[in-house]
Amino acid sequence: MELFTIVSPRGLRIEAHRAPDLPVPVDDPSPVPQPAHPHHPNAPVEQDDPVPDKNPEVRVH
């Protein structure tokens, strides 16, 4: 590791070691999206019909 000195704004001298350069990770190509099968565990969940509001004139803010 390379040793170098840092001087702070207050004039303090700090000796430090430079970390080695790390390899840059390369992203894997993303897979081609496939249509979800309805029985697949990651398939979108069907939403139920919304429940009608019993008291539409009373609203909580």
PyMOL Python script that loads the backbone (N, CA, C, O; Angstrom):
from pymol import cmd

cmd.read_pdbstr("""\
ATOM      1  N   MET A   1       0.841  -1.182   0.000  1.00  0.00           N
ATOM      2  CA  MET A   1       0.000   0.000   0.000  1.00  0.00           C
ATOM      3  C   MET A   1       0.884   1.243   0.000  1.00  0.00           C
ATOM      4  O   MET A   1       1.979   1.254   0.562  1.00  0.00           O
ATOM      5  N   GLU A   2       0.392   2.251  -0.626  1.00  0.00           N
ATOM      6  CA  GLU A   2       1.124   3.494  -0.769  1.00  0.00           C
ATOM      7  C   GLU A   2       0.854   4.389   0.443  1.00  0.00           C
ATOM      8  O   GLU A   2      -0.298   4.550   0.847  1.00  0.00           O
ATOM      9  N   LEU A   3       1.902   4.970   1.020  1.00  0.00           N
ATOM     10  CA  LEU A   3       1.774   5.856   2.170  1.00  0.00           C
ATOM     11  C   LEU A   3       1.777   7.295   1.678  1.00  0.00           C
ATOM     12  O   LEU A   3       2.627   7.670   0.871  1.00  0.00           O
ATOM     13  N   PHE A   4       0.836   8.106   2.154  1.00  0.00           N
ATOM     14  CA  PHE A   4       0.813   9.514   1.784  1.00  0.00           C
ATOM     15  C   PHE A   4       0.374  10.338   2.985  1.00  0.00           C
ATOM     16  O   PHE A   4      -0.149   9.802   3.962  1.00  0.00           O
ATOM     17  N   THR A   5       0.594  11.653   2.905  1.00  0.00           N
ATOM     18  CA  THR A   5       0.297  12.553   4.015  1.00  0.00           C
ATOM     19  C   THR A   5      -0.824  13.495   3.622  1.00  0.00           C
ATOM     20  O   THR A   5      -0.823  14.059   2.528  1.00  0.00           O
ATOM     21  N   ILE A   6      -1.780  13.661   4.525  1.00  0.00           N
ATOM     22  CA  ILE A   6      -2.885  14.596   4.340  1.00  0.00           C
ATOM     23  C   ILE A   6      -2.678  15.733   5.330  1.00  0.00           C
ATOM     24  O   ILE A   6      -2.348  15.493   6.492  1.00  0.00           O
ATOM     25  N   VAL A   7      -2.870  16.971   4.878  1.00  0.00           N
ATOM     26  CA  VAL A   7      -2.794  18.123   5.773  1.00  0.00           C
ATOM     27  C   VAL A   7      -4.203  18.666   5.921  1.00  0.00           C
ATOM     28  O   VAL A   7      -4.835  19.060   4.941  1.00  0.00           O
ATOM     29  N   SER A   8      -4.696  18.684   7.171  1.00  0.00           N
ATOM     30  CA  SER A   8      -6.059  19.146   7.428  1.00  0.00           C
ATOM     31  C   SER A   8      -6.111  20.665   7.369  1.00  0.00           C
ATOM     32  O   SER A   8      -5.064  21.312   7.384  1.00  0.00           O
ATOM     33  N   PRO A   9      -7.320  21.259   7.300  1.00  0.00           N
ATOM     34  CA  PRO A   9      -7.445  22.719   7.297  1.00  0.00           C
ATOM     35  C   PRO A   9      -6.839  23.368   8.543  1.00  0.00           C
ATOM     36  O   PRO A   9      -6.448  24.534   8.494  1.00  0.00           O
ATOM     37  N   ARG A  10      -6.755  22.646   9.642  1.00  0.00           N
ATOM     38  CA  ARG A  10      -6.158  23.192  10.870  1.00  0.00           C
ATOM     39  C   ARG A  10      -4.645  23.008  10.902  1.00  0.00           C
ATOM     40  O   ARG A  10      -3.996  23.396  11.873  1.00  0.00           O
ATOM     41  N   GLY A  11      -4.088  22.430   9.868  1.00  0.00           N
ATOM     42  CA  GLY A  11      -2.649  22.259   9.796  1.00  0.00           C
ATOM     43  C   GLY A  11      -2.151  20.945  10.364  1.00  0.00           C
ATOM     44  O   GLY A  11      -0.940  20.748  10.464  1.00  0.00           O
ATOM     45  N   LEU A  12      -3.035  20.047  10.737  1.00  0.00           N
ATOM     46  CA  LEU A  12      -2.630  18.748  11.258  1.00  0.00           C
ATOM     47  C   LEU A  12      -2.179  17.864  10.105  1.00  0.00           C
ATOM     48  O   LEU A  12      -2.820  17.819   9.056  1.00  0.00           O
ATOM     49  N   ARG A  13      -1.070  17.162  10.310  1.00  0.00           N
ATOM     50  CA  ARG A  13      -0.559  16.258   9.281  1.00  0.00           C
ATOM     51  C   ARG A  13      -0.992  14.846   9.638  1.00  0.00           C
ATOM     52  O   ARG A  13      -0.749  14.383  10.752  1.00  0.00           O
ATOM     53  N   ILE A  14      -1.627  14.166   8.708  1.00  0.00           N
ATOM     54  CA  ILE A  14      -2.140  12.819   8.928  1.00  0.00           C
ATOM     55  C   ILE A  14      -1.517  11.907   7.882  1.00  0.00           C
ATOM     56  O   ILE A  14      -1.640  12.142   6.680  1.00  0.00           O
ATOM     57  N   GLU A  15      -0.847  10.864   8.357  1.00  0.00           N
ATOM     58  CA  GLU A  15      -0.296   9.875   7.432  1.00  0.00           C
ATOM     59  C   GLU A  15      -1.324   8.772   7.239  1.00  0.00           C
ATOM     60  O   GLU A  15      -1.912   8.283   8.204  1.00  0.00           O
ATOM     61  N   ALA A  16      -1.534   8.389   6.000  1.00  0.00           N
ATOM     62  CA  ALA A  16      -2.555   7.392   5.704  1.00  0.00           C
ATOM     63  C   ALA A  16      -2.053   6.452   4.622  1.00  0.00           C
ATOM     64  O   ALA A  16      -1.126   6.769   3.878  1.00  0.00           O
ATOM     65  N   HIS A  17      -2.677   5.304   4.553  1.00  0.00           N
ATOM     66  CA  HIS A  17      -2.390   4.333   3.505  1.00  0.00           C
ATOM     67  C   HIS A  17      -3.500   4.404   2.477  1.00  0.00           C
ATOM     68  O   HIS A  17      -4.679   4.487   2.820  1.00  0.00           O
ATOM     69  N   ARG A  18      -3.110   4.372   1.215  1.00  0.00           N
ATOM     70  CA  ARG A  18      -4.097   4.387   0.139  1.00  0.00           C
ATOM     71  C   ARG A  18      -4.573   2.963  -0.084  1.00  0.00           C
ATOM     72  O   ARG A  18      -3.764   2.044  -0.207  1.00  0.00           O
ATOM     73  N   ALA A  19      -5.886   2.781  -0.135  1.00  0.00           N
ATOM     74  CA  ALA A  19      -6.455   1.456  -0.383  1.00  0.00           C
ATOM     75  C   ALA A  19      -6.149   1.029  -1.815  1.00  0.00           C
ATOM     76  O   ALA A  19      -6.098   1.873  -2.710  1.00  0.00           O
ATOM     77  N   PRO A  20      -5.947  -0.248  -2.042  1.00  0.00           N
ATOM     78  CA  PRO A  20      -5.697  -0.704  -3.415  1.00  0.00           C
ATOM     79  C   PRO A  20      -6.929  -0.496  -4.288  1.00  0.00           C
ATOM     80  O   PRO A  20      -8.063  -0.525  -3.811  1.00  0.00           O
ATOM     81  N   ASP A  21      -6.681  -0.288  -5.565  1.00  0.00           N
ATOM     82  CA  ASP A  21      -7.795  -0.128  -6.503  1.00  0.00           C
ATOM     83  C   ASP A  21      -8.542  -1.451  -6.614  1.00  0.00           C
ATOM     84  O   ASP A  21      -7.937  -2.507  -6.797  1.00  0.00           O
ATOM     85  N   LEU A  22      -9.846  -1.380  -6.503  1.00  0.00           N
ATOM     86  CA  LEU A  22     -10.672  -2.571  -6.601  1.00  0.00           C
ATOM     87  C   LEU A  22     -11.225  -2.697  -8.012  1.00  0.00           C
ATOM     88  O   LEU A  22     -11.476  -1.685  -8.666  1.00  0.00           O
ATOM     89  N   PRO A  23     -11.418  -3.915  -8.490  1.00  0.00           N
ATOM     90  CA  PRO A  23     -11.984  -4.067  -9.834  1.00  0.00           C
ATOM     91  C   PRO A  23     -13.424  -3.559  -9.870  1.00  0.00           C
ATOM     92  O   PRO A  23     -14.172  -3.701  -8.903  1.00  0.00           O
ATOM     93  N   VAL A  24     -13.791  -2.974 -10.985  1.00  0.00           N
ATOM     94  CA  VAL A  24     -15.144  -2.458 -11.159  1.00  0.00           C
ATOM     95  C   VAL A  24     -16.042  -3.622 -11.566  1.00  0.00           C
ATOM     96  O   VAL A  24     -15.757  -4.301 -12.553  1.00  0.00           O
ATOM     97  N   PRO A  25     -17.137  -3.866 -10.813  1.00  0.00           N
ATOM     98  CA  PRO A  25     -18.013  -4.986 -11.188  1.00  0.00           C
ATOM     99  C   PRO A  25     -18.750  -4.688 -12.495  1.00  0.00           C
ATOM    100  O   PRO A  25     -19.127  -3.549 -12.769  1.00  0.00           O
ATOM    101  N   VAL A  26     -18.940  -5.719 -13.276  1.00  0.00           N
ATOM    102  CA  VAL A  26     -19.661  -5.594 -14.541  1.00  0.00           C
ATOM    103  C   VAL A  26     -21.030  -6.230 -14.348  1.00  0.00           C
ATOM    104  O   VAL A  26     -21.139  -7.376 -13.913  1.00  0.00           O
ATOM    105  N   ASP A  27     -22.068  -5.476 -14.675  1.00  0.00           N
ATOM    106  CA  ASP A  27     -23.425  -6.002 -14.530  1.00  0.00           C
ATOM    107  C   ASP A  27     -23.666  -7.112 -15.548  1.00  0.00           C
ATOM    108  O   ASP A  27     -23.286  -7.003 -16.714  1.00  0.00           O
ATOM    109  N   ASP A  28     -24.305  -8.179 -15.082  1.00  0.00           N
ATOM    110  CA  ASP A  28     -24.698  -9.247 -15.994  1.00  0.00           C
ATOM    111  C   ASP A  28     -25.837  -8.739 -16.871  1.00  0.00           C
ATOM    112  O   ASP A  28     -26.655  -7.941 -16.413  1.00  0.00           O
ATOM    113  N   PRO A  29     -25.904  -9.184 -18.113  1.00  0.00           N
ATOM    114  CA  PRO A  29     -27.031  -8.745 -18.942  1.00  0.00           C
ATOM    115  C   PRO A  29     -28.348  -9.229 -18.342  1.00  0.00           C
ATOM    116  O   PRO A  29     -28.453 -10.363 -17.875  1.00  0.00           O
ATOM    117  N   SER A  30     -29.337  -8.362 -18.361  1.00  0.00           N
ATOM    118  CA  SER A  30     -30.622  -8.729 -17.758  1.00  0.00           C
ATOM    119  C   SER A  30     -31.334  -9.740 -18.652  1.00  0.00           C
ATOM    120  O   SER A  30     -31.263  -9.645 -19.878  1.00  0.00           O
ATOM    121  N   PRO A  31     -32.021 -10.704 -18.044  1.00  0.00           N
ATOM    122  CA  PRO A  31     -32.717 -11.713 -18.842  1.00  0.00           C
ATOM    123  C   PRO A  31     -33.909 -11.099 -19.579  1.00  0.00           C
ATOM    124  O   PRO A  31     -34.442 -10.064 -19.182  1.00  0.00           O
ATOM    125  N   VAL A  32     -34.301 -11.753 -20.639  1.00  0.00           N
ATOM    126  CA  VAL A  32     -35.451 -11.293 -21.412  1.00  0.00           C
ATOM    127  C   VAL A  32     -36.708 -11.532 -20.571  1.00  0.00           C
ATOM    128  O   VAL A  32     -36.928 -12.655 -20.115  1.00  0.00           O
ATOM    129  N   PRO A  33     -37.537 -10.504 -20.355  1.00  0.00           N
ATOM    130  CA  PRO A  33     -38.730 -10.717 -19.526  1.00  0.00           C
ATOM    131  C   PRO A  33     -39.695 -11.691 -20.185  1.00  0.00           C
ATOM    132  O   PRO A  33     -39.929 -11.640 -21.392  1.00  0.00           O
ATOM    133  N   GLN A  34     -40.242 -12.566 -19.379  1.00  0.00           N
ATOM    134  CA  GLN A  34     -41.198 -13.560 -19.849  1.00  0.00           C
ATOM    135  C   GLN A  34     -42.560 -13.252 -19.241  1.00  0.00           C
ATOM    136  O   GLN A  34     -42.631 -12.747 -18.121  1.00  0.00           O
ATOM    137  N   PRO A  35     -43.641 -13.546 -19.958  1.00  0.00           N
ATOM    138  CA  PRO A  35     -44.962 -13.320 -19.354  1.00  0.00           C
ATOM    139  C   PRO A  35     -45.140 -14.217 -18.135  1.00  0.00           C
ATOM    140  O   PRO A  35     -44.732 -15.378 -18.140  1.00  0.00           O
ATOM    141  N   ALA A  36     -45.752 -13.665 -17.095  1.00  0.00           N
ATOM    142  CA  ALA A  36     -45.933 -14.418 -15.850  1.00  0.00           C
ATOM    143  C   ALA A  36     -47.055 -15.429 -16.005  1.00  0.00           C
ATOM    144  O   ALA A  36     -48.140 -15.108 -16.491  1.00  0.00           O
ATOM    145  N   HIS A  37     -46.781 -16.632 -15.592  1.00  0.00           N
ATOM    146  CA  HIS A  37     -47.795 -17.684 -15.601  1.00  0.00           C
ATOM    147  C   HIS A  37     -48.679 -17.482 -14.375  1.00  0.00           C
ATOM    148  O   HIS A  37     -48.159 -17.159 -13.307  1.00  0.00           O
ATOM    149  N   PRO A  38     -50.005 -17.663 -14.486  1.00  0.00           N
ATOM    150  CA  PRO A  38     -50.878 -17.379 -13.334  1.00  0.00           C
ATOM    151  C   PRO A  38     -50.589 -18.239 -12.113  1.00  0.00           C
ATOM    152  O   PRO A  38     -50.928 -17.837 -11.000  1.00  0.00           O
ATOM    153  N   HIS A  39     -49.975 -19.410 -12.278  1.00  0.00           N
ATOM    154  CA  HIS A  39     -49.688 -20.270 -11.129  1.00  0.00           C
ATOM    155  C   HIS A  39     -48.254 -20.128 -10.637  1.00  0.00           C
ATOM    156  O   HIS A  39     -47.837 -20.833  -9.718  1.00  0.00           O
ATOM    157  N   HIS A  40     -47.502 -19.223 -11.241  1.00  0.00           N
ATOM    158  CA  HIS A  40     -46.120 -18.996 -10.823  1.00  0.00           C
ATOM    159  C   HIS A  40     -46.125 -18.224  -9.507  1.00  0.00           C
ATOM    160  O   HIS A  40     -46.962 -17.339  -9.328  1.00  0.00           O
ATOM    161  N   PRO A  41     -45.209 -18.533  -8.576  1.00  0.00           N
ATOM    162  CA  PRO A  41     -45.235 -17.845  -7.273  1.00  0.00           C
ATOM    163  C   PRO A  41     -44.982 -16.347  -7.371  1.00  0.00           C
ATOM    164  O   PRO A  41     -45.384 -15.613  -6.469  1.00  0.00           O
ATOM    165  N   ASN A  42     -44.330 -15.860  -8.433  1.00  0.00           N
ATOM    166  CA  ASN A  42     -44.076 -14.430  -8.569  1.00  0.00           C
ATOM    167  C   ASN A  42     -45.087 -13.743  -9.480  1.00  0.00           C
ATOM    168  O   ASN A  42     -44.887 -12.590  -9.861  1.00  0.00           O
ATOM    169  N   ALA A  43     -46.155 -14.424  -9.830  1.00  0.00           N
ATOM    170  CA  ALA A  43     -47.171 -13.833 -10.700  1.00  0.00           C
ATOM    171  C   ALA A  43     -47.886 -12.713  -9.953  1.00  0.00           C
ATOM    172  O   ALA A  43     -48.031 -12.782  -8.733  1.00  0.00           O
ATOM    173  N   PRO A  44     -48.333 -11.684 -10.666  1.00  0.00           N
ATOM    174  CA  PRO A  44     -49.053 -10.605  -9.982  1.00  0.00           C
ATOM    175  C   PRO A  44     -50.342 -11.120  -9.354  1.00  0.00           C
ATOM    176  O   PRO A  44     -51.027 -11.975  -9.914  1.00  0.00           O
ATOM    177  N   VAL A  45     -50.654 -10.585  -8.190  1.00  0.00           N
ATOM    178  CA  VAL A  45     -51.853 -11.001  -7.462  1.00  0.00           C
ATOM    179  C   VAL A  45     -53.042 -10.220  -8.001  1.00  0.00           C
ATOM    180  O   VAL A  45     -52.989  -8.997  -8.136  1.00  0.00           O
ATOM    181  N   GLU A  46     -54.110 -10.939  -8.307  1.00  0.00           N
ATOM    182  CA  GLU A  46     -55.307 -10.257  -8.788  1.00  0.00           C
ATOM    183  C   GLU A  46     -55.923  -9.463  -7.646  1.00  0.00           C
ATOM    184  O   GLU A  46     -55.995  -9.939  -6.513  1.00  0.00           O
ATOM    185  N   GLN A  47     -56.365  -8.258  -7.951  1.00  0.00           N
ATOM    186  CA  GLN A  47     -56.967  -7.393  -6.942  1.00  0.00           C
ATOM    187  C   GLN A  47     -58.465  -7.645  -6.879  1.00  0.00           C
ATOM    188  O   GLN A  47     -59.115  -7.832  -7.907  1.00  0.00           O
ATOM    189  N   ASP A  48     -59.008  -7.649  -5.664  1.00  0.00           N
ATOM    190  CA  ASP A  48     -60.450  -7.782  -5.492  1.00  0.00           C
ATOM    191  C   ASP A  48     -61.131  -6.475  -5.882  1.00  0.00           C
ATOM    192  O   ASP A  48     -60.494  -5.424  -5.954  1.00  0.00           O
ATOM    193  N   ASP A  49     -62.435  -6.559  -6.133  1.00  0.00           N
ATOM    194  CA  ASP A  49     -63.193  -5.351  -6.420  1.00  0.00           C
ATOM    195  C   ASP A  49     -63.192  -4.463  -5.180  1.00  0.00           C
ATOM    196  O   ASP A  49     -63.247  -4.970  -4.060  1.00  0.00           O
ATOM    197  N   PRO A  50     -63.129  -3.140  -5.364  1.00  0.00           N
ATOM    198  CA  PRO A  50     -63.120  -2.259  -4.195  1.00  0.00           C
ATOM    199  C   PRO A  50     -64.424  -2.360  -3.415  1.00  0.00           C
ATOM    200  O   PRO A  50     -65.497  -2.535  -3.991  1.00  0.00           O
ATOM    201  N   VAL A  51     -64.312  -2.247  -2.102  1.00  0.00           N
ATOM    202  CA  VAL A  51     -65.487  -2.311  -1.234  1.00  0.00           C
ATOM    203  C   VAL A  51     -66.182  -0.955  -1.300  1.00  0.00           C
ATOM    204  O   VAL A  51     -65.533   0.074  -1.114  1.00  0.00           O
ATOM    205  N   PRO A  52     -67.494  -0.933  -1.563  1.00  0.00           N
ATOM    206  CA  PRO A  52     -68.186   0.359  -1.631  1.00  0.00           C
ATOM    207  C   PRO A  52     -68.196   1.037  -0.262  1.00  0.00           C
ATOM    208  O   PRO A  52     -68.268   0.383   0.779  1.00  0.00           O
ATOM    209  N   ASP A  53     -68.123   2.361  -0.298  1.00  0.00           N
ATOM    210  CA  ASP A  53     -68.127   3.147   0.935  1.00  0.00           C
ATOM    211  C   ASP A  53     -69.544   3.169   1.499  1.00  0.00           C
ATOM    212  O   ASP A  53     -70.482   3.575   0.813  1.00  0.00           O
ATOM    213  N   LYS A  54     -69.704   2.725   2.769  1.00  0.00           N
ATOM    214  CA  LYS A  54     -71.039   2.653   3.366  1.00  0.00           C
ATOM    215  C   LYS A  54     -71.580   4.032   3.709  1.00  0.00           C
ATOM    216  O   LYS A  54     -72.783   4.270   3.606  1.00  0.00           O
ATOM    217  N   ASN A  55     -70.708   4.938   4.114  1.00  0.00           N
ATOM    218  CA  ASN A  55     -71.122   6.305   4.465  1.00  0.00           C
ATOM    219  C   ASN A  55     -70.299   7.291   3.637  1.00  0.00           C
ATOM    220  O   ASN A  55     -69.316   7.838   4.137  1.00  0.00           O
ATOM    221  N   PRO A  56     -70.676   7.525   2.395  1.00  0.00           N
ATOM    222  CA  PRO A  56     -69.855   8.403   1.553  1.00  0.00           C
ATOM    223  C   PRO A  56     -69.818   9.846   2.039  1.00  0.00           C
ATOM    224  O   PRO A  56     -68.881  10.577   1.721  1.00  0.00           O
ATOM    225  N   GLU A  57     -70.832  10.272   2.812  1.00  0.00           N
ATOM    226  CA  GLU A  57     -70.831  11.665   3.264  1.00  0.00           C
ATOM    227  C   GLU A  57     -69.891  11.874   4.452  1.00  0.00           C
ATOM    228  O   GLU A  57     -69.525  13.014   4.739  1.00  0.00           O
ATOM    229  N   VAL A  58     -69.489  10.805   5.153  1.00  0.00           N
ATOM    230  CA  VAL A  58     -68.576  10.923   6.291  1.00  0.00           C
ATOM    231  C   VAL A  58     -67.186  10.538   5.802  1.00  0.00           C
ATOM    232  O   VAL A  58     -66.956   9.397   5.403  1.00  0.00           O
ATOM    233  N   ARG A  59     -66.267  11.487   5.835  1.00  0.00           N
ATOM    234  CA  ARG A  59     -64.909  11.221   5.370  1.00  0.00           C
ATOM    235  C   ARG A  59     -63.920  11.580   6.478  1.00  0.00           C
ATOM    236  O   ARG A  59     -64.067  12.602   7.149  1.00  0.00           O
ATOM    237  N   VAL A  60     -62.934  10.746   6.655  1.00  0.00           N
ATOM    238  CA  VAL A  60     -61.886  11.001   7.637  1.00  0.00           C
ATOM    239  C   VAL A  60     -60.697  11.586   6.892  1.00  0.00           C
ATOM    240  O   VAL A  60     -60.220  11.010   5.915  1.00  0.00           O
ATOM    241  N   HIS A  61     -60.228  12.725   7.359  1.00  0.00           N
ATOM    242  CA  HIS A  61     -59.074  13.374   6.708  1.00  0.00           C
ATOM    243  C   HIS A  61     -57.869  13.216   7.568  1.00  0.00           C
ATOM    244  O   HIS A  61     -56.789  13.687   7.211  1.00  0.00           O
TER     245      HIS A  61
END
""", "prot")
cmd.dss("prot")
cmd.show_as("cartoon", "prot")
cmd.util.cbc("prot")
cmd.orient("prot")
